């Protein structure tokens, strides 16, 4: 599967060959503020946790994985869009509800890039008949991500404690039906 370029952005499915880009993105404490309280990701965490998790849900045919987002005019890497089945790392995995997530370099915040990128990814995935919904999670304090969810047309469903590989945190859950 491919994601068509948007007005300002281009997309490539990432792999472990992109580990250096993932590492560099995670070095800014502001980028990591709502992920792990601002702690930069270590190289060991990229290799031993992030890449194995990415490889577990990466499926190029279905469009699952991390979509690298680059500026179309300069090809500069600015962030990524995550696509995977909701609750992938649990017994409630739902291949018909695709979870979206995003992480962007701080200097590109507030310019509409995350919304533009997530919309382009959603538009491409929405053509798959098995995709019934899109969802996203954020900690309640992450107002920027919540605004993106709302701009994408997602609706607040609930606040709950999300469990993922031994980590528990209170999150807001937003969803958009794909009719």
Secondary structure as UniProt FT lines:
FT   STRAND          9..13
FT   HELIX           16..18
FT   HELIX           19..25
FT   TURN            26..27
FT   TURN            29..32
FT   HELIX           33..36
FT   TURN            37..38
FT   HELIX           43..45
FT   HELIX           46..50
FT   HELIX           51..57
FT   TURN            60..63
FT   STRAND          64..71
FT   TURN            72..74
FT   STRAND          77..86
FT   TURN            87..89
FT   TURN            91..92
FT   STRAND          94..104
FT   HELIX           106..108
FT   TURN            109..110
FT   HELIX           113..125
FT   TURN            126..127
FT   TURN            129..130
FT   STRAND          133..138
FT   TURN            140..141
FT   HELIX           143..151
FT   TURN            152..153
FT   STRAND          155..164
FT   TURN            165..166
FT   STRAND          167..177
//
